[in-house]
Amino acid sequence: MKNLSNTKDQTKSEFLLAAGLVVIAIATRLLFNAIHFYNFNAVVATAIFAGAYLNRSRFGMLIPLIAIFASDVVLELLKPGAGFYDAPQMLVVYGSYVLALLIGKLYAPKPSLLRFISVTLGGSLTFFLVTNFGWWPFYTGLYPQSWEGLIQGYTMELPFYKTPLLSDLLFSAVLL
């Protein structure tokens, strides 16, 4: 009987932790968007944390997806077109958050400063590389669909990468 009670308590704790992470991700995304400081939020950091500490929980995988979807709903309600956008690009973005969660699984077995830096930079860099790669084949007007066009796209996006990188480092440091 005690084992069943412990399992229910653990499930409840995991649910509350997951819900808290979703709230943090949504709140930071909405707050920083409201003050026009775009791409500074805790969504990647919460995905990494969920991957590290909720990887056996059924709630872990849902954290970044619920957070990004819920904040997209609110952004769409506040300003149509700000939350939901092109479906193929949205799939790439949502998938990138799941990849950040999977990268977070590398942290928990043996937490260390090196692993913290590796998973945080890995999650952040993966998001940057995958989302910009996903943009390139769908939007031919910006860059040529060639190797040179892809490199040009990454190069042009580098100045915009500093904000999400800083937020990923900051929020991951707080959470991990």
ROKOL-991116 format. One record per atom (N, C-alpha, C, CB): x negated, z negated, y; residue in one letter. Coordinates in pm, whole numbers, padded with zeros to 5 digits, always signed. Glycine has a CB too. Layout:
# ROKOL-991116
XZYA;...
***
This chain:
# ROKOL-991116
-00082+00000-00119M;+00000+00000+00000M;-00086+00000+00126M;+00093-00120+00000M;-00198-00075+00120K;-00287-00082+00236K;-00350+00054+00266K;-00397-00187+00213K;-00380+00128+00161N;-00439+00260+00177N;-00344+00355+00251N;-00476+00319+00041N;-00216+00350+00218L;-00117+00433+00284L;-00105+00396+00431L;+00019+00420+00214L;-00109+00268+00461S;-00104+00222+00600S;-00225+00270+00678S;-00095+00069+00605S;-00343+00263+00616N;-00465+00313+00681N;-00458+00462+00707N;-00588+00281+00595N;-00402+00537+00613T;-00389+00681+00630T;-00294+00712+00747T;-00338+00747+00500T;-00182+00640+00755K;-00089+00662+00865K;-00152+00625+00999K;+00040+00580+00844K;-00227+00515+01002D;-00296+00474+01125D;-00399+00577+01167D;-00362+00337+01107D;-00473+00630+01069Q;-00575+00731+01099Q;-00509+00858+01152Q;-00660+00762+00975Q;-00399+00900+01089T;-00328+01019+01134T;-00275+00999+01276T;-00213+01052+01038T;-00220+00882+01302K;-00169+00853+01436K;-00282+00854+01538K;-00097+00717+01438K;-00396+00795+01504S;-00512+00794+01594S;-00563+00934+01620S;-00624+00707+01535S;-00570+01015+01514E;-00615+01154+01530E;-00519+01233+01617E;-00631+01222+01393E;-00390+01210+01598F;-00290+01279+01680F;-00304+01239+01827F;-00148+01247+01631F;-00320+01110+01852L;-00335+01063+01991L;-00462+01117+02054L;-00336+00910+01995L;-00571+01121+01978L;-00695+01178+02029L;-00677+01326+02059L;-00810+01159+01928L;-00614+01399+01968A;-00590+01542+01989A;-00502+01564+02112A;-00524+01605+01865A;-00397+01485+02124A;-00308+01498+02240A;-00383+01468+02369A;-00187+01403+02227A;-00469+01366+02368G;-00550+01334+02485G;-00643+01448+02523G;-00630+01209+02461G;-00704+01510+02423L;-00793+01623+02450L;-00716+01741+02510L;-00865+01667+02322L;-00596+01765+02459V;-00512+01873+02513V;-00478+01844+02659V;-00383+01890+02429V;-00441+01721+02688V;-00407+01684+02826V;-00527+01702+02918V;-00357+01538+02831V;-00645+01660+02873I;-00767+01676+02953I;-00793+01824+02981I;-00889+01613+02880I;-00784+01906+02877A;-00810+02049+02893A;-00710+02114+02989A;-00806+02120+02757A;-00583+02083+02970I;-00480+02141+03058I;-00499+02093+03201I;-00339+02104+03007I;-00517+01963+03218A;-00528+01905+03353A;-00647+01963+03428A;-00541+01753+03345A;-00760+01974+03362T;-00878+02026+03433T;-00860+02173+03466T;-01006+02007+03349T;-00801+02249+03375R;-00780+02392+03404R;-00684+02409+03523R;-00724+02465+03280R;-00575+02335+03523L;-00478+02348+03632L;-00533+02293+03763L;-00349+02275+03595L;-00600+02180+03757L;-00655+02120+03880L;-00756+02212+03946L;-00719+01985+03849L;-00852+02259+03870F;-00956+02342+03932F;-00906+02480+03970F;-01074+02355+03838F;-00806+02532+03900N;-00744+02658+03944N;-00671+02637+04076N;-00647+02712+03837N;-00604+02521+04089A;-00527+02492+04211A;-00617+02486+04334A;-00452+02360+04196A;-00741+02441+04317I;-00833+02435+04432I;-00926+02557+04436I;-00918+02307+04425I;-00887+02661+04361H;-00957+02790+04359H;-01103+02778+04313H;-00953+02853+04498H;-01125+02688+04218F;-01257+02674+04154F;-01237+02717+04009F;-01314+02525+04165F;-01230+02848+03991Y;-01191+02907+03864Y;-01300+02893+03759Y;-01156+03054+03883Y;-01255+02888+03633N;-01342+02880+03515N;-01420+02749+03505N;-01439+02994+03516N;-01381+02649+03581F;-01440+02516+03569F;-01333+02427+03507F;-01490+02460+03710F;-01345+02405+03376N;-01246+02325+03304N;-01307+02271+03175N;-01119+02409+03273N;-01230+02191+03106A;-01280+02124+02985A;-01231+02188+02857A;-01240+01979+02987A;-01183+02311+02861V;-01125+02371+02741V;-01232+02395+02634V;-01057+02504+02776V;-01345+02454+02667V;-01451+02475+02568V;-01504+02340+02518V;-01566+02560+02627V;-01522+02245+02609A;-01574+02113+02570A;-01478+02041+02475A;-01599+02026+02694A;-01348+02051+02500T;-01253+01987+02408T;-01250+02058+02274T;-01111+01985+02470T;-01269+02189+02274A;-01277+02262+02148A;-01400+02219+02068A;-01280+02415+02174A;-01513+02205+02136I;-01635+02160+02069I;-01616+02019+02013I;-01756+02164+02166I;-01559+01930+02095F;-01534+01793+02051F;-01441+01791+01929F;-01473+01709+02165F;-01335+01870+01934A;-01241+01877+01822A;-01311+01927+01696A;-01123+01968+01855A;-01397+02025+01711G;-01471+02075+01596G;-01565+01970+01539G;-01549+02198+01634G;-01623+01890+01628A;-01718+01788+01584A;-01648+01669+01519A;-01801+01740+01701A;-01538+01624+01576Y;-01480+01498+01532Y;-01342+01506+01469Y;-01473+01407+01645Y;-01277+01617+01483L;-01145+01633+01421L;-01145+01751+01324L;-01037+01653+01529L;-01261+01783+01268N;-01271+01902+01184N;-01197+01889+01052N;-01416+01933+01157N;-01167+01767+01008R;-01089+01750+00885R;-00941+01727+00917R;-01144+01632+00804R;-00912+01710+01042S;-00775+01683+01083S;-00697+01813+01100S;-00772+01602+01213S;-00569+01804+01071R;-00486+01924+01090R;-00462+01953+01237R;-00352+01907+01018R;-00495+01856+01322F;-00473+01872+01465F;-00590+01943+01534F;-00451+01736+01530F;-00707+01936+01476G;-00828+01986+01541G;-00822+02130+01586G;-00942+01970+01449G;-00779+02218+01496M;-00777+02361+01527M;-00676+02394+01636M;-00745+02441+01401M;-00574+02311+01649L;-00469+02340+01746L;-00507+02305+01890L;-00344+02266+01709L;-00604+02217+01908I;-00636+02166+02041I;-00664+02276+02142I;-00755+02074+02033I;-00762+02363+02120P;-00787+02464+02223P;-00672+02563+02238P;-00915+02541+02191P;-00603+02593+02128L;-00494+02690+02134L;-00374+02635+02213L;-00450+02729+01994L;-00338+02510+02187I;-00228+02449+02261I;-00267+02434+02408I;-00190+02311+02201I;-00389+02389+02432A;-00433+02367+02571A;-00432+02496+02652A;-00574+02307+02573A;-00486+02602+02597I;-00493+02726+02673I;-00353+02788+02686I;-00590+02826+02605I;-00273+02781+02580F;-00138+02838+02588F;-00052+02760+02688F;-00072+02836+02449F;-00054+02628+02680A;+00028+02547+02771A;-00015+02568+02916A;+00018+02398+02734A;-00146+02573+02940S;-00190+02595+03078S;-00159+02738+03123S;-00342+02568+03091S;-00162+02835+03032D;-00120+02971+03067D;+00028+02973+03106D;-00145+03067+02949D;+00111+02897+03034V;+00255+02890+03066V;+00273+02836+03208V;+00331+02802+02963V;+00205+02724+03238V;+00220+02663+03370V;+00169+02759+03479V;+00144+02529+03377V;+00052+02818+03456L;-00003+02912+03555L;+00092+03030+03577L;-00141+02964+03510L;+00153+03077+03470E;+00247+03189+03481E;+00370+03149+03561E;+00289+03238+03341E;+00417+03027+03540L;+00533+02980+03616L;+00500+02965+03764L;+00582+02846+03559L;+00379+02920+03793L;+00339+02900+03932L;+00312+03031+04004L;+00215+02812+03938L;+00249+03123+03931K;+00214+03252+03992K;+00218+03358+03882K;+00071+03245+04061K;+00325+03435+03876P;+00336+03537+03770P;+00212+03627+03765P;+00461+03622+03792P;+00162+03644+03643G;+00041+03724+03622G;-00085+03641+03615G;+00027+03825+03732G;-00078+03515+03656A;-00197+03429+03655A;-00220+03364+03519A;-00185+03321+03762A;-00112+03349+03441G;-00126+03281+03313G;-00138+03378+03197G;-00010+03190+03290G;-00040+03465+03186F;-00042+03563+03077F;-00088+03697+03133F;+00097+03576+03010F;-00170+03762+03058Y;-00227+03889+03102Y;-00230+03982+02983Y;-00369+03871+03164Y;-00318+04074+02978D;-00326+04174+02873D;-00341+04112+02733D;-00443+04268+02901D;-00253+04149+02641A;-00249+04089+02507A;-00381+04100+02430A;-00140+04153+02427A;-00446+04218+02423P;-00573+04223+02349P;-00679+04129+02408P;-00627+04365+02348P;-00686+04122+02540Q;-00785+04034+02602Q;-00749+03887+02577Q;-00793+04062+02755Q;-00622+03854+02579M;-00580+03717+02552M;-00618+03676+02410M;-00428+03701+02572M;-00603+03767+02314L;-00642+03737+02176L;-00792+03709+02167L;-00604+03852+02083L;-00870+03786+02240V;-01014+03765+02241V;-01048+03628+02301V;-01085+03877+02321V;-00983+03594+02411V;-01007+03465+02478V;-00967+03350+02387V;-00929+03457+02612V;-00848+03357+02330Y;-00803+03249+02241Y;-00896+03238+02120Y;-00657+03274+02195Y;-00935+03351+02066G;-01029+03350+01953G;-01163+03289+01989G;-01050+03491+01901G;-01206+03310+02112S;-01334+03253+02158S;-01328+03100+02161S;-01369+03306+02297S;-01212+03045+02195Y;-01197+02900+02192Y;-01203+02846+02049Y;-01065+02858+02258Y;-01146+02922+01956V;-01155+02881+01815V;-01301+02887+01768V;-01065+02972+01726V;-01375+02988+01812L;-01517+02994+01777L;-01594+02875+01834L;-01579+03126+01829L;-01561+02832+01955A;-01625+02713+02013A;-01595+02591+01927A;-01577+02690+02158A;-01473+02582+01877L;-01437+02472+01787L;-01522+02476+01660L;-01287+02479+01751L;-01538+02593+01603L;-01620+02607+01482L;-01766+02572+01509L;-01610+02750+01426L;-01816+02607+01625I;-01953+02571+01662I;-01966+02420+01675I;-01993+02640+01795I;-01861+02355+01724G;-01862+02210+01736G;-01881+02138+01604G;-01735+02164+01798G;-01843+02202+01493K;-01861+02141+01361K;-02009+02116+01329K;-01799+02230+01253K;-02098+02186+01396L;-02241+02169+01371L;-02296+02040+01430L;-02317+02287+01428L;-02221+01978+01520Y;-02269+01858+01589Y;-02253+01731+01506Y;-02197+01841+01720Y;-02139+01711+01447A;-02103+01584+01385A;-02193+01537+01271A;-01966+01594+01334A;-02243+01624+01183P;-02319+01572+01070P;-02441+01487+01109P;-02364+01686+00985P;-02504+01521+01219K;-02624+01450+01261K;-02636+01459+01413K;-02751+01507+01192K;-02554+01382+01487P;-02557+01392+01634P;-02696+01363+01691P;-02454+01297+01695P;-02736+01446+01785S;-02863+01427+01854S;-02857+01504+01985S;-02984+01475+01766S;-02953+01477+02071L;-02959+01549+02198L;-02977+01699+02175L;-03073+01494+02286L;-03063+01734+02080L;-03086+01876+02050L;-02957+01943+02000L;-03198+01891+01946L;-02886+01876+01912R;-02759+01933+01863R;-02656+01942+01976R;-02703+01850+01746R;-02652+01840+02062F;-02560+01844+02175F;-02587+01967+02261F;-02572+01714+02260F;-02712+01986+02297I;-02749+02101+02380I;-02718+02231+02306I;-02899+02096+02418I;-02750+02235+02177S;-02728+02357+02099S;-02581+02394+02088S;-02786+02341+01960S;-02496+02296+02053V;-02354+02330+02037V;-02288+02359+02172V;-02280+02217+01966V;-02329+02287+02275T;-02268+02313+02406T;-02308+02450+02459T;-02309+02204+02507T;-02437+02480+02453L;-02480+02613+02496L;-02426+02721+02404L;-02633+02620+02503L;-02422+02690+02274G;-02369+02787+02178G;-02223+02818+02202G;-02386+02735+02037G;-02142+02715+02227G;-01999+02737+02255G;-01979+02813+02384G;-01926+02604+02262G;-02053+02773+02486S;-02042+02837+02617S;-02089+02982+02612S;-02122+02759+02722S;-02203+03004+02551L;-02258+03139+02543L;-02171+03230+02455L;-02401+03134+02487L;-02120+03174+02346T;-02032+03253+02259T;-01908+03297+02336T;-01991+03172+02135T;-01850+03204+02412F;-01733+03240+02492F;-01767+03353+02590F;-01680+03117+02568F;-01880+03339+02659F;-01922+03442+02756F;-01942+03577+02687F;-02053+03399+02826F;-02018+03577+02577L;-02050+03703+02509L;-01927+03769+02449L;-02154+03678+02401L;-01844+03691+02381V;-01728+03747+02313V;-01623+03796+02413V;-01666+03642+02219V;-01593+03717+02514T;-01489+03760+02608T;-01533+03881+02690T;-01452+03647+02701T;-01658+03886+02728N;-01704+04004+02801N;-01715+04126+02711N;-01838+03976+02867N;-01751+04105+02586F;-01752+04216+02491F;-01609+04265+02470F;-01817+04173+02356F;-01514+04173+02461G;-01375+04210+02441G;-01316+04287+02557G;-01293+04087+02416G;-01367+04262+02675W;-01319+04333+02794W;-01365+04478+02793W;-01369+04263+02922W;-01485+04500+02751W;-01552+04629+02759W;-01478+04743+02688W;-01688+04617+02703W;-01430+04729+02564P;-01365+04845+02500P;-01224+04874+02551P;-01359+04824+02352P;-01158+04774+02611F;-01019+04793+02652F;-01005+04844+02795F;-00945+04663+02639F;-01108+04825+02874Y;-01097+04861+03016Y;-01209+04957+03053Y;-01103+04734+03106Y;-01185+05084+03024T;-01288+05187+03037T;-01323+05219+03180T;-01244+05311+02968T;-01241+05184+03276G;-01268+05219+03415G;-01382+05141+03478G;-01144+05199+03495G;-01417+05026+03424L;-01521+04944+03486L;-01661+04989+03448L;-01502+04799+03447L;-01684+05002+03317Y;-01819+05038+03269Y;-01805+05143+03159Y;-01895+04911+03216Y;-01903+05229+03149P;-01897+05331+03042P;-01894+05265+02904P;-02018+05426+03052P;-01826+05328+02812Q;-01823+05276+02676Q;-01945+05324+02600Q;-01693+05319+02603Q;-02057+05267+02638S;-02186+05297+02576S;-02266+05168+02575S;-02263+05413+02653S;-02378+05170+02508W;-02466+05053+02505W;-02506+05014+02647W;-02593+05083+02419W;-02538+05113+02729E;-02575+05086+02869E;-02459+05023+02946E;-02620+05215+02937E;-02337+05072+02920G;-02220+05016+02987G;-02194+04871+02948G;-02099+05100+02955G;-02217+04840+02821L;-02201+04702+02774L;-02304+04611+02841L;-02215+04695+02621L;-02428+04654+02845I;-02534+04575+02910I;-02505+04560+03059I;-02673+04640+02888I;-02457+04667+03121Q;-02422+04660+03263Q;-02309+04559+03285Q;-02380+04800+03315Q;-02211+04558+03196G;-02101+04463+03206G;-02150+04318+03196G;-01997+04490+03097G;-02236+04291+03098Y;-02292+04155+03085Y;-02373+04118+03209Y;-02380+04145+02959Y;-02451+04212+03257T;-02536+04186+03374T;-02451+04155+03497T;-02627+04305+03402T;-02345+04231+03517M;-02259+04209+03633M;-02183+04076+03625M;-02161+04325+03648M;-02160+04028+03504E;-02085+03903+03486E;-02175+03779+03490E;-02011+03907+03354E;-02305+03796+03480L;-02396+03680+03479L;-02377+03585+03598L;-02538+03728+03477L;-02361+03633+03721P;-02341+03539+03832P;-02217+03451+03815P;-02331+03616+03962P;-02117+03500+03743F;-01993+03424+03723F;-02005+03325+03608F;-01877+03518+03697F;-02112+03334+03531Y;-02130+03248+03413Y;-02175+03107+03450Y;-02231+03310+03320Y;-02233+03088+03567K;-02288+02956+03601K;-02178+02850+03609K;-02363+02962+03733K;-02061+02884+03659T;-01953+02786+03672T;-01903+02737+03535T;-01836+02846+03750T;-01866+02828+03442P;-01823+02776+03312P;-01936+02705+03237P;-01769+02889+03227P;-02059+02752+03252L;-02170+02685+03185L;-02184+02541+03235L;-02301+02763+03208L;-02179+02523+03366L;-02189+02387+03422L;-02073+02300+03377L;-02194+02393+03575L;-01953+02355+03376S;-01838+02274+03333S;-01847+02241+03184S;-01706+02348+03361S;-01895+02334+03103D;-01910+02306+02960D;-02012+02196+02937D;-01952+02433+02884D;-02123+02202+03010L;-02225+02097+02996L;-02173+01962+03043L;-02351+02134+03075L;-02106+01960+03158L;-02055+01835+03213L;-01949+01774+03122L;-01998+01860+03353L;-01847+01850+03088F;-01738+01795+03011F;-01780+01763+02867F;-01622+01890+03011F;-01871+01841+02811S;-01922+01808+02677S;-02003+01679+02680S;-02009+01922+02622S;-02079+01657+02786A;-02155+01532+02798A;-02060+01413+02806A;-02245+01536+02923A;-01952+01429+02876V;-01853+01319+02888V;-01786+01295+02753V;-01745+01352+02997V;-01745+01401+02686L;-01669+01385+02562L;-01756+01350+02441L;-01593+01511+02533L;-01871+01415+02429L;-01954+01390+02311L;-02038+01266+02329L;-02043+01510+02283L;
***
